[in-house]
Amino acid sequence: MDRQRTTLVSQHTIRGGVQAPRQYLTGPDMFSGMVTVPLFYTYPQGLDVDCMMRSLAELLKTYPLAAGRLRKDSAGYAFIDSDDSGVPFSIYDVDGPMPPYGPDYPHQNFIRRYYQTVWPWTIYRAKTPLLSVRVYRYTDGGAICTMAPAHCLIDGSSIWMLVQDWARLARGEGAPEPVIDRSLLLDKSYHFQQIAYHRQDVQHLPALQRWGLYLRLAGQALDNRLQIFRLPGRYLESLRAAYEQEFPDGPVVSDVDLITARCLKTIAEVRQYRQGLCVGLVVDFRFKRAMELPKRLFGNAIGQEEREFGARDLATLSVSGLARKLRRPEVRPDTEDWQGYLGFMERMRRERTIGQLLPRSVRRSLDGGFMQNNYCALPVYDADFGTGKPSWYTPVATPFRMVKIVPTAGGDNSVDLHLILGRRDRQAFKALFAGI
C-alpha cells in the first residue's frame, strides 16, 4: 500500500447536532495519554461510506464528547468541550488491489500515514479532533477503515462500546443505550483521596530521575520492533493439555495466561535466568465488582497491576507452573488498593502532576520485563457496518516492551501474538514458533 497512489476523494465533518456540559478529564484519562490509539481494520468486501457517515451522525447524539474538543479552564484543568465541532471523516481512493494484510504483512512500517495523529503539543488546538475516521477504497473493492481516537477520550472498553453501537446503527438495529459520563468516576475518586496508596504500581518520580528513565526507554525503543505470530488453535490446545496434565486439580487458567507464561519462559531463557522478570497488566475497573462502576462508563477506567517472577521460579517452573502462578499470585491488589490508586490519581490531577507519573512496570521493562495487554476479552471484530465483519484488526505498536494478545476473525480459536521486543528476544520467538 505504501507504493500505491492514493487520492483524496472527499472530506466531511460529521456532527450529531447535540451539545453537552463540559466534562473534566479524570486522572486515568490524563495518565492514559494525549496521544492517538488508532484502530486499523480491513474489509475485503468493501464498505458503504454513506451509511457509515449517516450512522456516525446519529451515534454522536449519544456520544457528544467524541465530537468535542479538549480545552483547559482558567486554573489549567483539562476538560472536554462538547461543542459539536465534529468528527473528520475522509475518503480516499487507492489504485490497485488491497494488500494481503495479516500477521505476515509488515504494514506497521507505514501505518502512521493512514490516520490523523494527535500529540500532547497539538491536543488543545481548536482544530484537533478527539476522534477522526478515514476510509481507503481499493480498485478491487476492498477497503481499509482507520479510526483514530485520542487515548484521553477512551480506553479499550469504551472505544469498542462506541464501535459496536455505531455498527448496530449502520445495520439498522436501533439506537444505543445512554452512556455514563466520566463525572461518576471523578466523584468516586474524590472520595477515595484519603485512602493510602501502598502498592506504588504507578510512581511519582523527581524530574532528574524521570528524564533519566525517558532516555533509557528511548534507547531501548531503538532496538524494539514489532513481530506478529499467528498461534493456531492446535498450539493453544497443546498448552492447555500440558497444564491439565501437570495440574489436574489446579486453578483454571486462560489461553492468555498460558501464552503470557510462554513469553516469560522464553525471555528468561534468553537472559539465562540471571534475574527476575515483571509483567505489567492493564486492569479495567468496570470488571471489578466491588468498584461498582457501570459497564457503559465512557472514558478511561483502567489501572496498573504487576506480577513479579523471581529468577528461581523462572528457571525451575514449567510454562504451566508459571501460568498457575500468574493466575494465583502470592499478593494481588484488593478493593482498597484500587480505591487508593484512584484517590492517588485524583490528588495528582488536582495538583496537575499527572505528567510526572510513570508505571513501575514500564520502568521494570528495562530489565527484561514487559507490559501485557489482552484484547481477547474485547469485541474487536464486532465492527460490521452493514457489509460484513472485518478480516483483520491490528493495534499499533508501542515504543516500550509489550506483549499484545489479539483474537483473529476466523473463529478457529487462533490468536495473533504481537511482540514489541528487542532483537535477541525476537530471534528466540522466531525459533520457538518456527514449526507451528
Residue pairs with C-beta under 8 A, 6 or more apart in sequence:
1 94
1 98
1 99
1 107
1 110
1 114
1 136
1 144
2 109
2 110
2 113
4 94
4 95
4 96
5 94
5 95
6 92
6 93
6 94
6 95
6 136
7 92
7 93
7 94
8 90
8 91
8 92
9 91
9 92
9 93
9 137
10 90
10 91
11 88
11 89
11 90
11 91
12 53
12 88
12 89
12 90
12 91
13 85
13 86
13 87
13 88
13 89
14 53
14 56
14 57
14 60
14 67
14 86
14 87
14 88
14 89
14 133
15 57
15 60
15 67
15 84
15 85
15 86
15 87
16 57
16 58
16 59
16 60
16 61
16 63
16 64
16 67
16 84
17 57
17 60
17 61
17 84
18 60
18 61
18 64
18 82
18 84
19 64
19 82
19 83
19 84
20 64
20 65
20 68
20 82
21 82
22 79
22 80
22 81
22 82
23 65
23 79
23 80
23 82
23 181
23 182
23 183
24 77
24 78
24 79
24 80
24 182
24 183
24 186
25 70
25 77
25 78
25 79
25 80
25 152
25 182
25 349
26 182
26 185
26 186
26 189
26 299
26 300
26 345
26 346
26 349
27 189
27 342
27 344
27 345
27 346
27 348
27 349
27 354
28 155
28 185
28 299
28 300
28 301
28 302
28 303
28 342
28 345
29 152
29 153
29 182
29 299
29 300
30 78
30 152
30 349
30 354
30 355
31 202
31 300
31 345
31 354
31 357
32 151
32 152
32 155
32 300
32 302
33 120
33 151
33 152
34 70
34 118
34 119
34 120
34 123
34 150
34 151
34 152
35 118
35 119
35 120
35 150
35 151
36 115
36 116
36 117
36 118
36 148
36 149
36 150
36 151
37 148
37 149
37 150
37 151
37 154
37 159
37 395
37 396
38 111
38 115
38 146
38 147
38 148
38 149
38 396
39 145
39 146
39 147
39 148
39 159
39 163
39 383
39 393
39 395
40 107
40 111
40 114
40 115
40 144
40 146
40 393
40 394
40 395
40 396
41 144
41 145
41 146
41 147
41 383
41 390
41 392
41 393
42 98
42 101
42 142
42 143
42 144
42 390
42 391
42 392
42 393
43 142
43 143
43 144
43 145
43 387
43 388
43 390
43 391
44 98
44 141
44 142
44 391
45 141
45 142
45 387
45 388
46 137
46 141
46 142
46 143
46 387
47 135
47 137
47 143
47 145
47 385
47 387
48 170
48 385
48 386
48 387
49 89
49 91
49 135
49 137
51 170
51 385
51 386
52 89
52 133
52 135
52 145
52 166
52 170
52 385
53 89
54 170
55 166
55 169
55 170
55 385
56 87
56 89
56 133
56 166
58 169
58 175
59 66
59 162
59 165
59 166
59 169
59 176
60 66
60 67
60 84
60 87
62 165
62 175
62 176
62 178
62 179
63 162
63 165
63 179
63 298
64 82
64 84
65 80
65 82
65 130
65 153
65 181
65 298
66 87
66 130
66 131
66 149
66 153
66 162
67 82
67 84
67 85
67 86
67 87
67 130
67 131
68 80
68 81
68 82
68 83
68 84
68 85
68 130
69 80
69 81
69 83
69 85
69 126
69 128
69 129
69 130
70 78
70 79
70 80
70 81
70 123
70 124
70 128
70 130
70 150
70 152
71 78
71 79
71 80
71 81
71 124
72 78
72 79
72 124
73 79
76 352
77 349
77 352
78 124
78 152
80 130
80 153
85 126
85 129
86 129
87 129
87 131
87 132
87 133
88 116
88 129
88 132
88 133
89 132
89 133
89 134
89 135
90 132
90 133
90 134
90 135
91 134
91 135
91 137
92 134
92 135
92 136
92 137
93 136
93 137
94 136
94 137
94 138
94 139
95 139
96 138
96 139
96 140
97 138
97 139
97 140
97 142
98 138
98 140
98 142
98 143
98 144
99 105
99 107
101 107
101 144
101 391
101 392
101 394
102 230
102 392
103 228
103 229
103 230
103 416
104 228
104 230
107 394
108 226
108 394
108 396
108 397
111 394
111 396
112 396
114 134
114 136
114 144
114 146
115 132
115 134
115 146
115 147
115 148
116 129
116 132
116 134
116 148
117 148
118 128
118 129
118 130
118 148
118 150
122 128
123 150
123 152
130 149
130 150
130 152
130 153
131 147
131 148
131 149
131 150
131 153
132 147
132 148
133 145
133 146
133 147
133 148
134 145
134 146
134 148
135 143
135 144
135 145
136 143
136 144
136 145
136 146
137 143
138 144
145 383
145 390
147 159
147 163
149 159
151 300
152 300
153 299
154 162
154 298
154 299
154 300
155 284
155 299
155 300
155 301
155 302
156 282
156 284
156 302
156 373
156 375
156 378
157 284
157 286
157 295
157 301
157 378
158 179
158 297
158 298
158 299
158 300
158 301
160 378
160 379
160 380
160 382
161 179
161 295
161 296
161 298
162 298
163 379
163 382
163 383
164 379
164 382
164 383
165 176
166 385
167 382
167 383
167 384
167 385
168 174
168 176
169 175
169 176
170 384
170 385
170 386
171 384
171 385
171 386
172 386
177 296
178 296
179 296
179 297
179 298
180 294
180 296
180 297
180 298
181 297
181 298
181 299
182 297
182 298
182 299
182 300
184 293
184 294
184 297
185 293
185 297
185 299
185 301
185 342
186 346
188 293
188 342
189 342
189 343
189 345
189 346
190 346
191 343
192 339
192 340
192 342
192 343
192 346
193 343
193 346
193 347
194 343
195 336
195 339
195 340
195 343
196 340
197 337
197 340
197 341
197 343
197 344
198 337
198 340
199 333
199 337
199 340
199 341
200 360
201 280
201 303
201 304
201 305
201 306
201 333
201 341
201 359
201 360
201 361
202 304
202 341
202 344
202 345
202 357
202 358
202 359
202 360
203 357
203 358
203 359
203 360
203 363
204 348
204 353
204 356
204 357
205 213
205 356
205 357
205 358
207 356
210 356
210 358
213 358
213 363
213 366
216 366
217 362
217 365
217 366
217 399
217 400
218 399
220 365
220 366
220 400
220 401
220 422
221 399
221 400
223 422
223 423
224 399
224 400
224 401
224 420
224 421
224 422
225 397
225 420
225 421
225 423
225 426
226 397
226 418
226 419
226 420
227 418
227 419
227 421
227 426
227 429
227 430
228 394
228 416
228 417
228 418
228 419
229 416
229 417
229 419
229 429
229 433
230 408
230 414
230 415
230 416
230 417
231 259
231 414
231 415
231 416
231 417
231 433
231 436
232 412
232 414
232 436
233 412
233 413
233 414
234 436
235 436
236 255
236 258
236 259
236 413
236 414
236 415
237 413
239 255
239 258
239 259
239 262
239 319
239 320
240 255
240 258
242 318
242 319
242 320
243 250
243 253
243 258
243 320
243 323
243 324
246 318
246 320
246 321
247 320
247 324
250 324
251 324
251 327
251 328
252 327
253 323
253 324
253 326
253 327
254 327
254 376
255 376
255 415
256 374
256 376
256 405
257 323
257 326
257 327
258 319
258 320
258 323
259 403
259 405
259 415
259 417
260 279
260 323
260 326
260 372
260 403
260 405
261 319
261 320
261 321
261 322
261 323
261 326
262 319
262 432
263 370
263 372
263 403
263 417
263 419
263 429
264 277
264 279
264 309
264 314
264 322
264 326
265 314
265 318
265 319
265 322
266 425
266 428
266 429
266 432
267 277
267 368
267 370
267 421
267 425
267 428
268 277
268 309
268 311
268 314
268 315
268 368
269 428
270 424
270 425
270 428
271 277
271 368
273 311
273 314
273 315
274 311
275 311
275 367
275 368
276 308
276 309
276 310
276 311
276 313
276 314
277 308
277 309
277 314
277 367
277 368
277 369
277 370
278 306
278 307
278 308
278 309
278 360
278 361
278 364
278 365
278 367
278 369
279 306
279 307
279 309
279 326
279 361
279 369
279 370
279 371
279 372
280 304
280 305
280 306
280 359
280 360
280 361
280 362
280 364
280 365
280 369
280 370
280 371
280 372
281 304
281 305
281 306
281 307
281 361
281 371
281 372
282 302
282 303
282 304
282 305
282 371
282 372
282 373
282 374
283 302
283 303
283 304
283 305
283 333
283 338
284 301
284 302
285 291
285 293
285 301
285 302
285 303
285 338
285 342
286 293
286 294
286 295
286 297
286 301
288 335
288 338
290 335
290 338
291 335
291 338
291 339
293 301
303 338
303 341
303 342
304 341
304 359
304 360
304 361
305 332
305 333
306 360
306 361
306 364
307 325
307 326
307 329
309 322
309 325
313 321
313 322
313 325
314 322
317 325
333 341
345 354
348 354
348 356
348 357
359 371
361 369
361 371
362 371
362 400
365 371
365 400
365 401
369 401
370 401
370 402
370 403
370 421
371 398
371 400
371 401
371 402
371 403
372 402
372 403
372 404
372 405
373 395
373 402
373 403
373 404
373 405
374 405
375 395
375 404
375 405
375 406
375 407
376 405
376 406
376 407
376 415
380 393
380 406
380 407
381 389
381 390
381 393
381 407
381 409
382 389
383 389
383 390
383 393
384 390
389 409
390 409
391 409
392 409
393 406
393 409
394 406
394 416
394 418
395 404
395 406
395 418
397 418
397 420
398 420
399 420
400 420
401 420
401 421
401 422
402 418
402 419
402 420
403 417
403 418
403 419
403 420
404 417
404 418
404 420
405 415
405 416
405 417
405 418
406 415
406 416
406 417
406 418
407 415
407 416
408 414
408 415
408 416
419 425
419 426
419 429
421 429
